Amino acid sequence: MDGTNLGIITLIPALSFLVFALATKKCILSIMLSGILGYILYYKAEFFMPMIDAILSASCDADNNYIVIICLLFGCFVQLLRQSKGAVAIGDLARKYIKSEKQVLLMTWLCGIVIFIDDYLSILVTANCVLTLSDEYKTPREMLCYIINTTSAPVCLIIPISAWVVFFSGIFGQQKEAAVVGDSAMSIYYHIMPYFFYPFLCVIFVLLVILGIVPKMGGIKKAYQRVAETGELWPASSNMQNQGDELGEVMGAITDDNAKEEKEITPHLWAFIVPMAVVIIVTLWLGDILYGVCCGIFACFILFVPTKIMSLGKFCDSCYKGLEDMLFIAVVLVTSLFYRESINLIGLPDYLIDVAGPYMSAAWLPAIAFILIGLVCFATGNIWSIPAVCTPIILPLAASSGASIPLTLGAIISAACFGAQACFYSDVTLLSASACRINNVDYAVAQLPYIGIVTAISFIGYVVFGFAMS
């Protein structure tokens, strides 16, 4: 589809997206409305049929649907692992060797590293494994939540076998400017991993906090003071989160007549390790994560149904729930492709290149992209849609100004990771707080000094590398 440069009005869809996102907190609705505005601006009263054709084209795009299918299958696989309770066995084994609070925190960090397949799975399993033990050793809930949250999304980005990886590789693979990095969506992702400054720093920094190399500060320091003085493991504003007995059923739970029976299943270590090993081995062997996930689901069926870890009906229900969990990401992928076609049609990337290009420094662009996209993710909580919308705008600017494409893509990933961890109401923050039984605002405020330090170091890294690679 050949577009044209409509001048300053091409900014309307991009700005309207921010307004819609902030006002409604509905990212898919915001993407669709902004995309529709682009077609209205270009076609005016005759926008309807071209818009429908564009939506159909985005829905039928082969490369995009490949990523969508992987996302949906990932949802099935992750839900099967959750329901089998195999990952809980990892925590049960480790608990036998815990003798101090520092060891509890190290175990929490290690669980977050080991359970890298999905951020939700990592949060729920790790919290279930260590919450009781951390309470025994008088660890403030703010500290526990900080570790669990910081080793969820960042680790999923660093170890390239997760839905996060599939999503972002799909977004980047849609951009012709990214073709210089790799010849496929996954190849592009693998090549830009060294520039994930924020995720890598998060995982390292939280370890330094656990070891005491980085001192306790801000809300975390106050939390330890509260425990020492009153013995309260959580602030009074989090009392409501600690009234129930069940943990980790806020998101991703399946409720049916067999619930009580399933809670009595003894966790087995092999129920987690074997399916994970199948996914990793098949992916590396055949060079395609789609085959790996399919074989992983088949391995779950062979392992779980005959051994009565779950019935055939429960296996199917888990797969349906997994599809439901990933449907949001799949729709974001399709709608973001529609939005990209819309802004290309009205010439937004060309307009920004014409206007900002002469003033945009190649050295500064990755750092600026990191800050701007990160702040928008933080403000809106839309850690999936914001990068999807901003990538087709940022990459043409990077290409035209001579900025490093791999470094710019790494900055976009880091910005999304920052938004997931720092935003008070992102899905990852809400789930982490829920699993640790603490108010999300109490936790989010407590972690701010650490977030600020890692963000500042990441920004400096993008500035230094920006000058070095431009």
Phi, psi and omega in degrees: 000122181270127180255186178218164180267111182269008178081211188295335180292347176295344178284344186301312179300318181294316179291323179294327177300315179298318180296312180298317183295317180291323185281321187256338186059020179247101190288321181294317177300318181296318179297315182295314180297320180293319177296319179297322178302321178300317180289327176295317180297324184276312186263347181059234187292342183259030186283337195297306184296314176300325179295316178298319178299321180292320178297317178297318179297317179295324180288336184256004181295122187297313182296319180293319181292331174301315179291321179300315180297318178297317179301313181297317179293325175300319178301317177299313184297315181295319180294324176297319178295321179298311185288335179285341181062020180296324182292335179298330180297331177298315179293321180298322179292316183292329183299334182295340187248007182277128182232353183207167180296321180299322178292325175299315181293321177295321177296319178300315179298316181294321177300319178297328178286316185291320183267074188262358188289333184199137182292322178297314179300317180301314182295309185294315182291314181298316179298317178297327182287320195246349187301309180299317181294319179294326176295322179298326181262017172059046175270127178299144181298329179299318181292316180298316181294323179299316181292314182297316180293321185285341178253019178261277181300316179303318180292322178298331178279325184285320180263110195281051172221079181198168178294328176303313182298315181298317181298307185290326176296324177294318178296314182291325180295340179285343187265125180294331180294334181281352182296338179289344183272320182199165184266004176209167182300313181291325178297320177301315181298314181301323184284337181264357182303323179299345183258015174277069187297312184296311179301316179297316180295323178302310184295320180288317185296318181295328175294320178295325176293317180299317182284352179086003178292319170264123185289160174290140182209164177059223183295330178294317178297317178296325179295317178294323176296320178297316179298317181295324185272323186242341184081000181281125182276347178219156179290162183300329180291351179255013181298323182298327181288352185243025180269336182267171180255341183266144182240141169076026179248013181288318181232142173081007182276152174244126183244121176204188184292341182264011186299313182297321180297319183291328180292343180270358180293133177284124180296136177242134182298322183294335180293340175260315188291315185295309178299321178298317180296321179298314180300312184294313183295313181295321179298314180292324183289312184265350178070024181213120184292338178299314178296322181298314181292319178301314180293327177296318178295319178297321178297320177299319180297313181297324185276320192270320185287310179297329181273002177063023170296326171209150178284169178300319179297318180292325176300313180295318179299322179295319178295318178298318180294323178296320176298319179297319181298324185265357182298323180300312181296320180299318180292322177300319179299316181289314182292327178292328176293319175299316179297319180299318178296325180294312182288332175292324181298316182272356173084029180299311179302319179296320180296315180296323178295317180295319185277311187268339184307311182297337183256352185271120179275131178300326182291325185269343189300314179300319180294319178294319177299318179301313183290311185295311180294321178298318180293321179293319176299318180296319184287325186260337186076003182269079185281348177264312189282325183300308177300324180296324180281322186280332184302313180290351175266318185287317186297317175300324176297317179297317181295318183288330182271350181086014178289157179291121179294313178300319180294322179294318177296321176298324178294323178295316177300314181298322179296318178296320179296318176302314180298319180298321185275323188270328183298134183294335185232024171292159183298323181293317179295315180297317181292319179299314180295319179296315181294328179267003178057056177217148177299135185296328179289319177304314181291312185299320179291321182297327184274353189305316179301319179293317178300317181298319181295312181296321179297316180297317179295319179298316179300314178299320179300318180290328176293312182297311180292329178298316178289324183288329187257358182270000000 
